[in-house]
Structure formats: C-alpha cells, structure tokens
C-alpha cells in the first residue's frame, strides 16, 4: 500500500505544551497514497472515509462546538485549536541521587583496548535521511567523505596499528582513495568498515557514525556505507571501552571531495590572534601581496547602477554545509553518485574547504566556503572561444548555457576550481515527482555545459522587478542568496557594493577583508574576512606542557 507523504495527508498533532493543531496537506497525493488514518479506517465500519472526513469527524465529536463549521475554519486559519493546552505539572527533582564519581573513578585503564564513540551522521542523522541523495553526496565537515562512513582514527593510533590509505591514479581526475578495511569487535559483536585518519581525533578512540549501511532505505540509500548499529548496545549507546580493532588486509574505495589540507604557505585562510590584530589591523591584506588594481592589461569599467558582491566571515563559519545544500536546492544542481565523485565530477557550485594548523594530535581547524569569485579580471572569460562566459553590467560573471560547447578551457584557467562540467545526463527528466522538486526559476541543465555560482541571479532579478513595481531602487537586504539565507551563523553577506551603507560594503571596508589568491590580480567580487582568535594563554601554556 503506497503511504501518503505527510505533506499530502490530513492529520492532527500536539505541540510540546499540548496545544493541538490540524495538519493540512499542501498537495493531493501524487501516487494515490493512503495515510495512516485511512489505512486503519479500512478495518472499521466506514472503510471509504477520506483523511479529511476522519480528522474533521473526530474534532467535531471532541469539541462539541455549537457552530462547528465556523470553529473548524478558525482552527485552520489560526493553525492551533484554542483551549487544548495540557495542564501544568509541578515536579521536584530528587535530592538523594547517586554521588558524583571521583574524576579517576570509571576511567578506562591504560591498555591496548580502544574506546568506541557512536555519533549521529552529520547529514543523515540516525539514518532517517539515508534515502536523500543531496545529503548522501554532501561532504562531511571533517572528513570530506561522501556516500560512505568510516571508522575515524587519530594519526598516532593509525601509526601504531599500521593503518593507511592511498590515492590510486586509476580513479580519474581526483583519484580513488583506497582505505584499509578493519574489523571492529565490541561486546561479542563485529563490524567491517574502512578506517579514515583524521587530525584532532582523540588517541585510542574510534568514532563511527550512525545512519549508514541500510539494506532497505530506498533506491538512493540502500547499500551506502556501513551499519554502525551492529556494534551499538543499550548498555553503551554513545561510547564504551573494550573495543578491539584488527586489520583485514583488504581495502575499500572511498569518495572524498578534498585530499589536501595543507595551505603550503599560500595564506588561503588568514588568521591572527587578537593581540596580533591590535598591533596590525591590516594584517590580512598585507600578507596577500595583492598588486594594485590599476596593474592590468584590461581597461577598467565603472558600474553606474548596481555592483553586486559578497563577503564571507571566516570567523563565523562553522563548516556545517547548510549553504551547500541550499545552493543545490535553489539551483537545480544534480546528484552524480559515488563513482562520479571519485572521478572528480561532483557538481556542487559551492564547497567548504577545510585546513589544519598545528600538531596533528590537536590542530586548529579552519573552514573556507569557496564559490565563483565573479572576478573583475576573470581568467575564464578570455579563454572561452564562443563567449559563453562573460561579464554583466552589474559585475556578475555570467554563464550562457546555450553558447557553451564544452571545451572546459574556462575550468582549466580558473585558479579557484569552482566551475563544474556536466559530463553525463545526470538530471532525470521523466519522474513526475522530481519535476515538482525543482526550482522553476532556474534552468535544468543537460549534459555538455559548464555550470557555476550565479550569485542567485534569479533572486536578483525578482528583487529588481519588485523594486521597479514600487518605483524605488533595490534596498539593502531585499536580496538574499540561497547560501546566505541558509547560513545559521550569518557568515555570508551579499549586496550592492555601490551602496556604501550596505552590509557588504561595510564588511569589505573592514581591515580583515582580503581576496583569496589576490596576488593573481583576478580582483574577485567575493572576498573574505580573516579569522581573529582570542586564545587563553594559560590554556595554551598548559597544552604546551602536556597538561
């Protein structure tokens, strides 16, 4: 029996305080699905009732309102049913609970045994989203793995146990990562899973993520990853000691979106302590060695109207990847699958690079969102033989899909590597429900064209139309790009650079503002605010002494 999606069904629910609400469907069932109410009604004396009739009849009998029709419409309009809050209950916490253990009590003894830590998957949670292709292909924040999970091991523990991984040149542009497969044993249970070395992971502690390895998750999630629930028990739902690890001698291919986490002295992420910042507020710009804007073979252009730009505050970015999924949803970006990711053909227009600084056992971690920089001196524009990539009068680096013939010269010439090529026919044109999931304001691309960030030009145009209807200019805040809207830390700022009072103009005037690879004189419209940290000197001293 096809189950109706919750957005297709009538129902009711209660909030945390007991207030009841009528759940109203947004669309009719696409595939004649049945809700739980309709399924149970099939066994009653009135098997043909719809979900609407069932819910309505229940509340008509429950509330006994004198004018039910008017009350019903009010409940639907307000979203809640007044007077349904549950009574408050006063509770008194126990005062005779067990005493807090001594810091040394219960600590695992030093031995060859390992600790196991269970964590929800950063994207799939406990597995409920395993059939979501966007989330399966979303690189994990710390490992940058997609479509799989792994046993996370510290560098020191990996060296002690002889664990490694290698990049095979047979895997395509990026290469295929072959990780050692290990067998984890815990309380009589076992699991075979590849091992992944992560700086900053605690020594002698193995972290496994839940939610993968499902056998009946649907077409997308079935067979992806490894089932960490096989090791989990009710006695140790989140962590426990006594884990054993054995190398099996086998290797497993993993799809990883970033292999190199060393900036190689290029100051891609610029950082300073608060004390250093106070001594030299312009440290971010000085370290880049950017040439003057006048040093160019191309004549300048004066933007009379709008000049769109973006600033990203690296102090705020937490690497959550919400912006990546938002961009994918907004711009109809396809899912390509594990095999294509291993060939370096992922299609995300936005990626979150991350870098480590310091000792592998306790490094500082930095995240850096990278998207099309919309360069004033764009290296991609001068090499396109058909003029498919060009500059707009408002400073956007546009991409004309109709002109693109797939030479990929622009991608080869881009120092930021933010252009994506549709190698195969990734988009499904046939499944009706997928058509409803796409943004109608953005073209669905076919194979053989280059794609990249457009600063959500469809949102820019929508705001421009509304402003013209009101006979006014576009105001600061009228436009929010998809990545900016989804960022929980408000690290992304977008707006009109010609408006000196706009948030983005003020951000770019900050001394922390710098251009990524600015020494190449590409003059990007997307810039970054450097990281300023304020570490506790006493804690740093303690770490230096191994305390």
N, C-alpha and C positions, 0 to 999 in steps of 0.2 A: 504494500500500500504506500503510495508516494506521500510523504509527510509535507504538509504546507510549511513554508518558511514563516518565522514569527512575524515578519512584515506583511504576510499575506493572510493572517488569521485574526479573528476576533477573540479576545480573551479578557481577563482582568488580573490585577496584581495588587500587591500591597507594598508601600514604602517601609522604610525601617521603623517608622513610628506607628505603623499600622494603617495609615491612610490609604484607602482603596482608590484605584484608578481603572478606567475602562481602556483596554488596549485596542486601538483602532488600526486596521490594516491600511497600508499605503497603496497596495495594488491587489488586483484579483489574482488568485493562484495561477501561475504560468502553466503548470502541468497537471491541473485538476487535482491538486494535493488536498489532503484532509488534515484538519487539526486534531489534537488530542480529544477535544470536546466532541467533535463529530464522530471520531472513531468509537468512543465509549457510547455515544448515543445510538450507534448501530445495534447495540445489545439491549436497548431499552424498548419500551412500548411505542416510542416515537422515533424510529430509526432515520427518518428522512429530514430531520431538522438541520438547518444550517447553523454554523457557529454564531452568527448574528442573533438568530432566534433563541439559541440556548442561553447565551450571555444575557440577553435582554429579559428573558423569562425569569432567570434566576434573580436579577436585581429588582424585577417587578414584584416578586414574592418576598424578597428580603426587606425592601424598604417600605412597601405598602403606602406609597405616596398617593395623596388624593388626586393629584394631576400628574400621573406618571410620565406622560409624553413630554410635558414641559420640563420635569425634573431630568429626564433622560437627556434631552437636548442640552440642558445646562451642564450636566456631568461631562458630556462630550466636548462642550465648548471650554469649560474650565480645566479639564484634564484630571480633576480629582473629584471624589464624592465627599461632600462636606459631612462632618459628624461621624466619620468612620475611624478616627484615630483610636488606638487601643489605650486603655487606662495605664497610667504610670505605675511602676512597681518600685518600691524602695528596697534596696539591698544593702547589707552591711558586710564589708569584706572580713574574712576570717583573720583573726589575730594570732591563732595558735598553729600556724603553718610550720613546715619544716625550716629549721635554721639554715641560713645561707652557708654553703660549704666553704671551707678554707681554700685559699687560692691554689694550694697544691693538691687538694683532695680531688680525686677523679681525673686528674691529668694523666694522659697516656704515658706509660713508661717508655723510655728510650730503647727502641729495638728496631729490627728490620721491618716490623709491621708498619703499614701505611694507614693513613686516615682517609676515609671516603667522605665526600661532600656532595649532596644532591641539591641542585638548583633548578628552578624553572628556566626553560629556554628563553633567551632574551626576546625572541619573536613569537614563538609558538606557545609560550606559557607552559601549561601542563599537557599539551597535545591537542587541545580543543581547536587550534587553528592550523593543524597539520595539513589540512587539505586546501590551504590558501597559498597559491603559487607566489603571490607577491612576498609573503613572509618567508616561504621556503628559500627564495632566491635572495633575500635580504642578507647582506654580510653581517655576521655577528660583530658586536662592537670591539671585542678584544682579540678575537681570533681571525676575523675576516673570512671565516668559513661560510659556505652556502650549501644547502641541500643535505648537510650531514652534521652530526655532532661528534665529539671526540672526547677522550679522557685527557683532561688538561693536566700537564705535568710541569714542574718548575725545571729550569735549566740544570740546577745541581742534581736533582733527583733523576733527571733523564740521563745525565752523565754517569751517575752511579749505577743505574740499571741498564746502561748501554742502549738507550732509545735514541733514534734519529729519524729524520725524514729527508728525502732528497727530491729535487725537481728534475723530472725526466724531460728530455728535449723532444720526446715523441708526442707530447701533448699539445703542440701547437704554439701559438704566439706567447702565451704566458708560461706554458709548461705544465705538466701534470705533477701534482705533489703526491709522492708515494710515502705514506706514513707507516711506521711499524704497527702491526696488529698485536695487541696484548690481551691476555685473558685475566680478567679481574675476578677474584674469589672473595666472597663475603658471606659468612654465616651459612655455609653449605650451598650457596648459590654462585653462579658463574655467568660471565658475560664477555664475549669477544668484541673488542672495539679498538679502532685506531687511536694512537697516542699523539697528542699535539703539545709541543713545548711552548710555554707562554711565560715571558719575563714577568716577574711580580707575583707569580703563583707561589703559595707557601710550600716550603720544602716538605717532603714526606707526606704530602696531602694531594689526593687526586680528586678533581672536580668533574662530575658528569652532569650533563643537562638532561632534564626530563622532557618528554613530549615527542621524541622521535622514535623510529623503529616500529611504527604501527603497521599492522597487516591488513586492516580493513578501514582505512581512513578516507577512501575515495580514490579517484584517478590520480590526483596530484600527490597525496601524502603517503600512499601505500608503498612500503619498501624503502622509504627515505630515512637514512640514519640508523641509530642503534637504540634499542629499548633499555634504558637505564632502570626502568621499573622492575626488571628481573632481579636486581640486587636490593631493591628497597624493601624494608620491612616496617611494620608498625612500631617495633621497638626502637628503630633508628630511622625516623622519617627524613631527617635532614643531614645528619652526619653520624659517623661512628668510627671506632678504631678497630684494628684487626684485619684490614684489607690485605690481600696478597695480590701480587702482580707478576705475571710470567710472560716473557716474550714467546710468541708462537712461531716466529721465523717468517711469517707472512707479511705482506704489505698491502695497503688499501689506498686507492686513488681518492684524493680529496680535492674539492673545488674551492680554491682560495682566491680572493679578489686582490690581495696585496701580500707580496712576499718579502719586500724590503722595508725595514722600519728604521733605517739609519739615514739621517739627512745629509751625511757625507760633507758636513761643514758648509752647507748651502744656505743655512738660516731660513728654511722654509717656514718654520714656526719660530717666531722671535719672542724671546722671553727675558724677563729680568725680575729681580726681587724688588720689593717696594723701596728699599734703600737705594738700589741702583737707579730706579726710575726717578727718585727725587734728585739724585745727583745729575742725571742726564735724561730729562723727559723725552728728548728726541732720539733715544737710542734705537728705536725700531727703524726709522728712516736712515739713520747714519750707517747702520750695519749693512744696508742693502746695496749701497753704492749706485743708486739709480742715476742714469745720465739725465741732463736737463731735457725738458720736453721739446725744446727748440732743436735738439740734435736729431734730425730725422730727414730722410730723403723725400718725405711726402709733405705737401702743404697742409697747414692746419685748417680746421673747419670751425666756424663759430656757430654754436647752436642757439638760435634765436628764441625758440619756444621751450619745449621740454628737453631735458637731458637726463635720461634715466640712469641710475647707478645703484650699487649695493655695497654695504659694509657688513662684515661678519665679525662679531666679537668673540675671539678665541678664549677670552676669559670666562665666557658664559657657556660655550658649547660643551656638552657632556657626552657627545658621541652616541646619542640614543638612536639615530637613524630615522626618526619620525619624518624629517624633511625628505628623505629618500623615498619613502613610501608615498608621501603626499605628492611629490613630483610625479611619481609613476602613475598614481590615480588620476591626477589632473591632466596629464599629457598623453594618456593612452599608450604608455610605454609597455611593450610586450615582455612576457616572461620567456626566457630562451632555454632553460633547463640546464642540468648539471654538466652535460657533455659540452655544450657550447660555452659555458662559463670557464671550463678547463681549457678551452681554446682561446680564451681572452675575448670572447664575443658578448659579454654582458652588455645590456642596453641601457642601464641606468644613466640618466643625464646628470646625476649628482652623486658624488661618492664622498665618504668620510674617511680620509687618510688618517692613520694614527702612527705616532712615533714614540719611541722610548728614549729617555735620557738618564744616564747614571748606571749604577751597578745592576746587573740582571736580576739579582735577588730582591731589589727594592727600587725600581726605577720610577722616575717621573713619567707620566703618560700625557700625551698631548693629542687632541683631535683637531682635524682641519677639514671642514667641508670644501670640496673643490667642484666647481661647475664652470660653464663657459664664462670667461672673463670679460667678454664683449670689449675686446681691446680696441683702442683708438688706432694703433698701428697693428692691425690684425694680421699675423703671418699667414692665416688660412686664406684670406681674401685675394692676395696677389698671385696665388698659385692655381686657383680654380680656372680651368680652361673654358668653362661655359658660364661663368658669372653666377653660379648658384649660391655662393656665399658672398654677401655684400653688406655695406653699412647703410643704416637708415638715417633719416634726417634728425632722429632723436637719440642717436648713439647706439642703437641696438645692432648687433651682428646678426643679420637675418639669414635664414636658410630657405631657399626657394626649391621645394621638393621637385617641382615639375622640370626644373632645369638639370638637376643632378644626374650624372651618368655613371657615378660610382667609381671615379678614378682613385679616390681616397688620398689625393695629394694634400688636401686640407688637413686631414688627420695626421699625416706624416709630418707636416710643417707646424703642427700645434705643440708648443712646449709643455702645455698643461695636460695633454692627452684627455680631453673632455668631449671629443666628438665620437659618436657611435655610428657604426655602419650596419644596416640591415642585411646581413649575409643571406638569411633564409626567410621564407614566408612564415614568420612567427605568429602573425595575427590570425585568429580563427574568424573567418567571415561567415560561417554557416550557423553556429549555435545561436539560437534566438536570445537566450538569456544573457549571453556575453555582449550582445549589441546594446542591451539596456544598461550595462555596467560601464559603458564608455562615455567620455565627455563629448557631447555633440558639438562643442565649440572648438574642438581640436581635431585636425585631420588624423585619420588612422593610416599610418604609412604602410606601404607594401615593401617588398624586398628591393634591394639595389639602390637605396638612398641613404644619405648621411643625415644624422639627427643630432640635436644638441639642445641645451637650455636656451629658451627664448625670453627669459625674464617674464614668463607667462604673458606673452603679448596679447592673448585673448582677454585677459583681465585688464590690461592697459586700455585696450580698445573699448571694452564695456564701460569702464570708468569715464573714458573720454566722451562717449555717447551720452551718458547721464549728465555729465557736466555741460555739454553743449545744449541739451534739452533745458537745463536750468539757467542757461546763458551766463555761465561762470567758468573760471579755469578749474582744472583738476586740483583739488586741495591735497595737502599732505595727509596721508592716511586713507585716502579714497581707494588706493590700490594696495593690495597685499598679495604678494606672490604666494604660491601654494606652500613652498618651503617655509616662508616667513610665518604664514598663518598656523602651520603645524608645530613650529618650534616651541617647546614648553619653557625654554629658558630665554626666549626673546633675543636670541643671539644674532638673528638675521634682520637687517634694516634695509628697506628699499624705498626709493622715492626720486624726486626731481632734484638734480644737483644744481639747477639754476635758481631754485628756491633756497636762499641762504638760511632761512629759518627752518627748513625741513630737518627731520631727524637724521637723514642720511648725510646731508651737507654738514651738519654739526659733528657727526661721527667722523667724517673724513677730515675735518679740521682738527681733530684731536692729535696730540703728538704721538699717540700709539699707532696711528694709521700707517700702513705700509702696503706695498704692492708685492704680490707673490712673483718671484723671479723678475723683479723690477729692473734688474741690471740688463735684461734683454731689450729694454725700451719698447715693450709692447703697449705700455700705457693702459693697463686694464681698467675697466669701469668697476669691476669687483675688487675691493681691497679688504684688508684685514686689520683688526685691532689687536695688537700684540698682547701676550699674556704677562700679567704682573702678579706675582705671588708674594705672599707675606708669611713665610715660614717662621715657626717658633725656633729661635736659635738654641734654646735649651734642648728641644726635642732633636734637632739636627745634631747637636753635640752628643746626645745620648746614642743616636744611631751610629755616629762615627766610632763610638767606643764599644759598639756591640751590645748595648744595654737592652 
